[in-house]
Amino acid sequence: MVKAPRVRCAAVVAPGPLDGLIVADFSRVLAGPLATMTLADLGADVIKVERPETGDDTRHWGPPYVEEGATYYLGLNRGKRSVALDLSEPEGVALARALVARADVLVESFRPGTMTKLGLDPADLRAAHPRLVTCTISAFGTGEAARALPGYDLLLQATGGLMSITGEADGRPLKTGTALVDMLCGLHAANGILAALRARDRDGVGQHVEVSLLDTSLAGLLNLASGYLNAGVVPHRMGNDHPSIVPYGTYEAADGPFALAVGSDGLFGRLCRELGRAELAEDPRFATNTARLEHRAELGEELEAAFGTASAEEWVARLRDAGVPAGRINDVAQAFAFAESLDLAPVDETGGVRTVRSPMHLDRTPVRVERRPPRLDEHGDAIRAWLGEPR
């Protein structure tokens, strides 16, 4: 059995950088909740508005389930307070508007036009509250042609190009193992919100932030998008190989594959010396990265013949000692154990719920987790009473 990763609970040594900010979170599923959880980690008071009885969709996305609910939901909603409001009823909308009147940020991920139908149009709310920052997260944007299109991460990986470049060259297109587009979209949304808050600090006025999953998917193509836009090169699936760097991929050792990332000619020379094949670095077919790209197959044969003489663990150790980037292909349990071995303490356990510790490390105003993911309407009575108080 793999040893459970060590847990570090964030110590509150100073107010978070967003301490005092109130976020009205009308989002659900992944991108929006990840954005607002990021703001909560940074100290914001995030109030999660949910449907009565059912709440966020991900409360029911399982298994796995634990006593606290679906683990999918738990991984995206720590640090928040939950209130259930029926937005189909005037009383629920009135409470929502009262919440927005006290908020610094509003985040929503309904289908385009839904907030307007509910009487919560972001533009109208900003007109009434000029300092308010609003954020809309959509699947395909808010243009007329996109408004009726529903979207989940799988569809965006398919329509946004990512599936076309993921998988083996002779295999079918594949999605990534996690909801990558949703995750990136949530991070872009959080960045946009932070930028809007900084601008508000400067000039006193809020603004609207809009992020779509399709825009995010295209941005996630990175260097491959640049190759298409500037050179007209449409990329294709290459398995674990890299279109511009060789050797950079997975290679077979005597007992299975490991990952190797040789990003320069200097590193290639180190690799060849560690293999006992220093002459490969002088071979005209392999001496430069451009040459290695042209002779990818021949170099692969040379490397795998050498790697087949020892185990993946031995090669990783030898190559790391030689300063060549290499690593085992870990499963999730092994990945957490590896992070622990490097003293990263990757798990937070606030309120008895284990979540991945934020990767952000701020030395003066550190990330903090003060609340476990809330149960549906857990804070509803207190929030409704607060909203009924005169300002």
LINFENBEL-V94810 format. One record per helix or strand. SS is the DSSP state (@ for helix, = for strand). FROM is the first residue (numbers start at 0). LEN is the number of residues. If there is no record, write none. Layout:
BEGIN
ss->SS from->FROM len->LEN
ss->SS from->FROM len->LEN
END
This chain:
BEGIN
ss->= from->6 len->1
ss->= from->21 len->5
ss->@ from->30 len->11
ss->= from->44 len->6
ss->@ from->56 len->4
ss->= from->64 len->2
ss->= from->68 len->2
ss->@ from->70 len->4
ss->= from->79 len->5
ss->@ from->89 len->13
ss->= from->104 len->4
ss->@ from->113 len->4
ss->@ from->121 len->7
ss->= from->132 len->6
ss->@ from->152 len->7
ss->@ from->162 len->3
ss->@ from->179 len->24
ss->= from->207 len->5
ss->@ from->212 len->7
ss->@ from->221 len->10
ss->= from->247 len->6
ss->= from->255 len->6
ss->@ from->264 len->10
ss->@ from->277 len->4
ss->@ from->288 len->6
ss->@ from->295 len->12
ss->@ from->311 len->10
ss->= from->325 len->2
ss->@ from->331 len->10
ss->= from->346 len->2
ss->@ from->349 len->3
ss->= from->354 len->2
ss->@ from->379 len->9
END
